[in-house]
Amino acid sequence: VQPVYSGGGLVQAGGSLRLSCADSGSTFSRNAMAWYRQAPGKQRILIALISLDGVNTNYADSVKGRFTMSRDDAKQTVYLQMNNLRPDDTAVYYCSVHPPYADQSWGRGTQVTVSS
């Protein structure tokens, strides 16, 4: 079962978006979680991690200081607050357990497009 995404869309450079990724089961609350993104013509890359207890987060250098990952286990949902967006943030964004399963099905993700 694929997670349910919300919050993607088109925004101008300097703007903000908040992505949500919700699980219909209980998988999220039993795992560390991550956000990935895949820009056109590029490989999918890891951009944010959050620990099982939600205390620790880590970010790729490209988003550090601009993006914040959080989780609400009661809602089986992870979030990615994205501020000061840039055109090079344009990508399809995916959430995942961390580490991803060997047979991970990534689904469609959610599109974020940042215009200059």
C-alpha positions as semicolon CSV with decimal commas, in nm:
position;residue;x (nm);y (nm);z (nm)
1;V;0,000;0,000;0,000
2;Q;0,140;0,334;-0,105
3;P;0,151;0,629;0,134
4;V;-0,075;0,927;0,074
5;Y;0,101;1,251;-0,011
6;S;-0,022;1,605;0,015
7;G;0,124;1,953;-0,001
8;G;0,317;1,944;-0,326
9;G;0,265;2,195;-0,603
10;L;0,398;2,502;-0,777
11;V;0,561;2,782;-0,582
12;Q;0,779;3,081;-0,660
13;A;1,141;3,092;-0,551
14;G;1,165;3,203;-0,191
15;G;0,830;3,052;-0,104
16;S;0,736;2,766;0,128
17;L;0,557;2,435;0,109
18;R;0,476;2,169;0,366
19;L;0,468;1,811;0,244
20;S;0,279;1,540;0,428
21;C;0,310;1,166;0,383
22;A;0,059;0,943;0,560
23;D;0,057;0,569;0,609
24;S;-0,265;0,371;0,624
25;G;-0,112;0,112;0,856
26;S;0,135;0,130;1,143
27;T;0,461;0,098;0,953
28;F;0,573;0,457;0,999
29;S;0,551;0,457;1,376
30;R;0,778;0,152;1,394
31;N;1,059;0,293;1,181
32;A;1,300;0,576;1,135
33;M;1,176;0,770;0,836
34;A;1,324;0,962;0,546
35;W;1,244;1,198;0,263
36;Y;1,402;1,152;-0,077
37;R;1,375;1,354;-0,394
38;Q;1,440;1,290;-0,761
39;A;1,503;1,581;-0,994
40;P;1,444;1,544;-1,369
41;G;1,716;1,333;-1,526
42;K;1,885;1,263;-1,192
43;Q;1,895;0,983;-0,940
44;R;1,679;0,976;-0,631
45;I;1,872;1,115;-0,333
46;L;1,821;1,116;0,041
47;I;1,756;1,463;0,180
48;A;1,620;1,421;0,533
49;L;1,607;1,163;0,812
50;I;1,424;1,145;1,141
51;S;1,487;0,895;1,415
52;L;1,226;0,653;1,548
53;D;1,170;0,870;1,854
54;G;1,165;1,191;1,653
55;V;1,449;1,343;1,854
56;N;1,722;1,335;1,592
57;T;1,712;1,466;1,237
58;N;1,973;1,485;0,964
59;Y;1,970;1,674;0,637
60;A;2,158;1,683;0,311
61;D;2,376;1,991;0,278
62;S;2,160;2,114;-0,008
63;V;1,855;2,156;0,219
64;K;2,010;2,212;0,561
65;G;1,878;2,523;0,729
66;R;1,581;2,546;0,490
67;F;1,395;2,215;0,535
68;T;1,264;2,062;0,857
69;M;1,140;1,706;0,891
70;S;0,899;1,603;1,165
71;R;0,668;1,316;1,250
72;D;0,334;1,254;1,419
73;D;0,312;0,886;1,501
74;A;-0,046;0,915;1,625
75;K;-0,137;1,015;1,269
76;Q;0,116;0,782;1,105
77;T;0,240;1,087;0,917
78;V;0,572;1,248;0,841
79;Y;0,616;1,605;0,728
80;L;0,870;1,811;0,541
81;Q;0,852;2,186;0,593
82;M;1,036;2,352;0,304
83;N;1,125;2,720;0,329
84;N;1,318;2,955;0,102
85;L;1,261;2,722;-0,191
86;R;1,487;2,744;-0,492
87;P;1,441;2,632;-0,853
88;D;1,690;2,349;-0,794
89;D;1,452;2,208;-0,532
90;T;1,222;2,112;-0,820
91;A;1,177;1,735;-0,798
92;V;0,943;1,452;-0,712
93;Y;0,954;1,399;-0,337
94;Y;0,910;1,062;-0,167
95;C;0,887;0,946;0,191
96;S;1,023;0,612;0,301
97;V;1,111;0,403;0,599
98;H;1,481;0,422;0,675
99;P;1,659;0,230;0,552
100;P;1,433;0,155;0,256
101;Y;1,322;-0,201;0,197
102;A;1,522;-0,406;-0,052
103;D;1,207;-0,437;-0,264
104;Q;1,087;-0,085;-0,196
105;S;0,803;0,034;-0,415
106;W;0,843;0,411;-0,442
107;G;0,511;0,499;-0,595
108;R;0,444;0,836;-0,753
109;G;0,563;1,066;-0,477
110;T;0,458;1,429;-0,486
111;Q;0,574;1,688;-0,738
112;V;0,730;2,012;-0,620
113;T;0,801;2,276;-0,881
114;V;0,980;2,600;-0,794
115;S;0,968;2,878;-1,049
116;S;1,233;3,149;-1,072
